Amino acid sequence: MATTTRTRTATTALTSAEKAFELLTCEPAPLVFDARPVPGMPDTTLPLDRLRTLLVYERYDSDTTDVLWRQLARHAREWGPAWVVGAIGVALPALTQLAARLSQGQPRLADDIDSEVLAGFLQALRTTDLDRPRLWLRMCWTAWRAGAAVIKDDEGEELPLDLSSGSRSPRMPYGHPDLLLGRAAAAGLITDEAAELISATRFGDTLIEELAAEEGTSASALRMRRRRAERVVAAAVTRGDLSGPFRSSTGTGEAA
């Protein structure tokens, strides 16, 4: 089984954040979090490193996690830089794991991925709507997408030196994933609704649980629907069905 652990031999954005967190939580005056208002948490104040250990080794439900991170995010927004460092430090085990997964097979991008994962989480910490559910999950997804963008940008920026500057049609689809989904829907391979489901939950900010609640169905049913549609699109890409011009259901041709 592949491991997501990465040995860090140099200073990166995440290792620097860890060092700052260690200074913030060392004796004699570590920064402490009041866990008493958080249901399911110990009825006491906790040094932030102790809070982080609890989150790593204990399983808390989404309601507890939402209240916890709502409080941490508000402290970061209202109580100054120390709480920004503190909140990031509590999130670091998860952020490090996300960055390690993204960096697998991309060692030369590892430092940039670390930086963007951290920057994405910091943006979420400062700007995410704190009243919507699944706060922790949404902030992690923001960090994940920021890190993943490093790989996408790198793939798009490096071109062979002998690449012709003339216009030509590629063999396989290219561009934003929404373009690929639009082609699949236009070709009648998946429905417009399935394309929107994939786009909103894979590449947007929408949680599948939110869509399920809006539609009055279960999240597992939506995940199954999404999985079936993704398999259809993946098979079409493999066969080359979405390459080159094709005629949509409205009879309008689209050139690749």
C-alpha positions in Angstrom: 0.0 0.0 0.0 1.4 3.4 -1.0 2.1 5.7 2.0 1.2 9.3 2.1 4.1 10.1 4.5 6.8 12.3 3.0 10.2 12.8 4.5 10.9 16.6 4.7 14.6 17.3 4.5 14.3 21.0 3.8 12.3 24.0 5.1 9.0 24.3 3.4 5.9 26.4 4.1 4.4 23.6 6.2 7.6 22.9 8.2 8.0 26.6 8.9 4.3 26.7 10.1 5.1 23.8 12.4 8.1 25.5 13.9 6.0 28.7 14.5 3.3 26.5 16.1 5.8 24.8 18.4 7.0 28.3 19.7 3.4 29.3 20.3 2.6 26.2 22.3 5.7 25.8 24.4 5.9 26.4 28.1 5.6 28.4 30.2 2.7 30.2 28.5 1.2 28.1 25.6 -1.7 29.5 23.8 -4.9 27.7 25.1 -8.3 27.0 23.6 -11.5 27.1 25.6 -13.1 23.8 24.7 -16.0 24.1 27.2 -18.5 25.6 24.7 -17.8 22.8 22.2 -20.1 19.8 22.6 -18.3 16.5 22.9 -15.0 18.1 23.8 -13.4 18.0 27.3 -14.9 20.6 29.6 -11.8 22.6 30.1 -9.2 24.8 28.4 -6.6 23.0 26.3 -3.2 24.1 25.0 -3.4 24.1 21.2 -0.9 21.2 20.8 -3.1 19.1 23.2 -6.2 20.1 21.2 -4.4 19.0 18.0 -3.5 15.6 19.5 -7.1 15.0 20.5 -8.3 15.8 16.9 -5.7 13.4 15.5 -6.5 10.4 17.7 -10.2 10.9 18.7 -13.2 10.7 16.4 -15.6 13.6 16.7 -18.8 14.0 14.7 -19.4 16.8 12.2 -21.4 18.9 14.6 -18.6 19.0 17.1 -16.0 19.6 14.4 -18.1 22.5 13.0 -18.4 24.2 16.4 -14.7 23.7 17.1 -13.5 25.2 13.8 -16.0 28.0 13.8 -14.5 29.1 17.1 -10.9 28.7 15.9 -11.7 30.6 12.7 -13.3 33.4 14.6 -10.3 33.6 16.9 -8.0 33.8 13.9 -10.1 36.5 12.3 -10.6 38.6 15.5 -7.8 37.9 17.9 -4.7 38.5 15.9 -1.8 36.7 14.2 -1.1 34.3 17.1 -4.4 32.7 16.6 -3.9 32.5 12.8 -0.7 30.5 13.5 -2.5 28.5 16.1 -5.4 27.5 13.9 -3.0 26.6 11.1 -1.0 24.5 13.5 -4.0 22.6 14.6 -4.8 21.8 11.0 -1.2 20.9 10.0 -1.5 17.1 10.3 -4.3 17.1 7.8 -2.6 19.7 5.6 0.7 17.8 5.6 -1.2 14.6 4.5 -3.0 16.5 1.7 0.3 17.9 0.4 2.0 14.5 0.6 -0.8 12.9 -1.4 -0.6 15.6 -4.0 3.2 15.4 -4.2 3.3 11.7 -4.9 5.2 11.3 -8.2 5.8 15.1 -8.3 8.9 15.6 -6.1 10.1 18.7 -7.8 6.7 20.4 -7.2 6.6 19.4 -3.5 7.7 22.8 -2.1 5.2 24.7 -4.3 2.4 22.3 -3.4 3.2 22.8 0.3 3.0 26.6 -0.1 -0.2 26.5 -2.1 -1.9 24.1 0.3 -1.0 26.4 3.2 -2.1 29.5 1.3 -5.4 27.8 0.3 -6.2 26.9 3.9 -5.3 30.4 5.1 -7.6 31.9 2.5 -10.4 29.6 3.7 -9.7 30.4 7.3 -10.1 34.1 6.6 -13.0 34.1 4.1 -15.1 30.9 4.4 -18.7 31.3 5.4 -18.6 30.0 9.0 -22.4 29.4 9.2 -22.6 26.8 6.5 -22.2 23.1 7.6 -19.2 20.9 7.0 -16.8 23.8 7.8 -13.7 21.7 8.3 -14.3 19.7 5.1 -14.9 22.9 3.0 -11.6 24.5 4.3 -9.7 21.3 3.5 -11.1 21.2 0.0 -10.0 24.8 -0.6 -6.5 23.7 0.5 -6.6 20.6 -1.7 -7.7 22.6 -4.8 -5.0 25.2 -4.3 -2.3 22.4 -4.1 -3.8 20.6 -7.1 -3.6 23.8 -9.2 0.2 23.7 -9.0 0.2 20.4 -10.8 -2.3 21.5 -13.4 -0.4 24.8 -14.0 2.9 22.9 -14.4 1.4 20.5 -16.9 0.1 23.4 -19.0 3.3 25.6 -18.8 6.0 23.2 -19.9 6.0 22.6 -23.7 8.5 20.8 -25.9 11.0 23.2 -27.4 10.3 21.8 -30.9 6.5 22.2 -30.6 5.1 23.6 -33.8 3.5 27.0 -33.3 0.8 26.2 -35.9 -2.8 25.4 -35.0 -3.7 21.8 -34.8 -6.4 19.6 -33.2 -5.2 17.5 -30.3 -6.0 13.8 -30.1 -7.5 14.0 -26.7 -9.7 16.6 -25.0 -8.0 19.4 -23.2 -8.8 22.5 -21.3 -10.9 23.1 -18.2 -12.8 20.0 -16.9 -16.1 21.8 -17.4 -15.4 21.9 -21.1 -14.9 18.1 -21.1 -18.2 17.6 -19.1 -20.0 20.0 -21.5 -18.9 17.9 -24.5 -20.0 14.7 -22.8 -23.4 16.2 -22.1 -23.7 17.7 -25.6 -22.9 14.3 -27.1 -25.7 12.7 -25.0 -23.3 10.5 -23.0 -24.4 12.0 -19.7 -27.2 14.3 -18.7 -26.8 18.0 -18.1 -27.7 17.4 -14.5 -25.0 14.8 -14.1 -22.4 17.2 -15.6 -23.5 19.9 -13.2 -23.3 17.4 -10.3 -19.7 16.5 -11.2 -18.7 20.1 -11.8 -20.2 21.5 -8.6 -18.9 18.8 -6.3 -15.5 18.0 -7.9 -14.4 21.4 -9.1 -16.6 23.9 -7.3 -17.3 24.7 -3.6 -20.5 22.7 -3.3 -20.7 19.8 -0.9 -22.6 16.7 -2.0 -24.4 16.7 1.3 -25.8 20.1 0.5 -27.1 19.1 -2.9 -28.6 15.9 -1.3 -30.5 18.1 1.2 -31.7 20.4 -1.5 -33.0 17.5 -3.6 -34.4 15.6 -0.8 -32.3 12.5 -1.4 -29.3 10.9 0.3 -25.7 11.8 -0.2 -24.8 8.1 -0.9 -27.4 8.1 -3.8 -25.8 11.2 -5.3 -22.4 9.8 -5.0 -23.5 6.7 -6.8 -25.0 8.8 -9.5 -21.9 10.9 -9.8 -19.7 7.7 -9.9 -21.7 6.2 -12.8 -21.5 9.4 -14.8 -17.7 9.8 -14.2 -17.2 6.2 -15.4 -19.0 7.0 -18.6 -16.9 10.1 -19.2 -13.7 8.3 -18.4 -14.5 5.5 -20.8 -15.3 8.0 -23.5 -12.0 9.8 -23.0 -10.2 6.5 -23.2 -11.9 5.6 -26.5 -11.3 9.1 -27.8 -15.0 9.7 -28.3 -14.7 13.3 -27.0 -11.8 14.3 -29.3 -12.2 16.3 -32.4 -15.4 17.8 -33.7 -18.7 16.2 -33.0 -22.3 17.1 -33.4 -24.3 17.9 -30.3 -27.9 16.9 -29.7 -29.0 20.3 -31.1 -27.1 19.7 -34.3 -24.5 22.3 -33.6 -21.0 21.2 -34.3 -18.2 21.8 -31.9 -14.6 21.8 -32.8 -12.0 20.5 -30.3 
